[in-house]
Amino acid sequence: MANFNKVLLIGNLTRDPELRKLPSGSSVCDTAIATNRKYRTADGQDREETCFIDLVLYGRQADVLHQWKKKGDPLFVEGRLKLDTWKGKDGSNHSKHRVIVENFQFLGQRGGRGGGMEPEAVPAGAPFPASRDEPPFDPGADFGNGGSFREDDVPF
């Protein structure tokens, strides 16, 4: 059976991103995100639960998040779960799930703060800022189909 490990989250950062450098010079950023779920109980009461998730970013993504985001800012992340295990000072075993961020996208500023020039997304391994050499989209452009369109062409 195939395996699949993918996490998609939208929430607000619960602390300022903390940047550190590995001996190799690569960046690592640790932070956390909170997601909220609203629901109604069987007796009709509105409830809200919050889930706090630790995030880890590497390389250029770590640098960008650290530079542009702070506690409270909204963020969309895509990544994978990783289980970290360690022994405590008393010899007891501990474990914790974290999300290794593979892509993220800024969602604006919390509370409507003005923003200036911020990057929109930083895919893993991509240079930043991404070059945008392609021309702007023209909805009236001819895409080589001669402009002919029939209802039968739609697959649904």
Secondary structure, DSSP 8 states (H G I E B T S, - for coil): ------EEEEEEESS--EEEE-TTS-EEEEEEEEEEEEEE-TTS-EEEEEEEEEEEEEHHHHHHHHHH--TT-EEEEEEEEEEEEEE-TTS-EEEEEEEEEEEEEE---GGG----S--SB--TT--SS----S----TT---SSTT---GGGS--
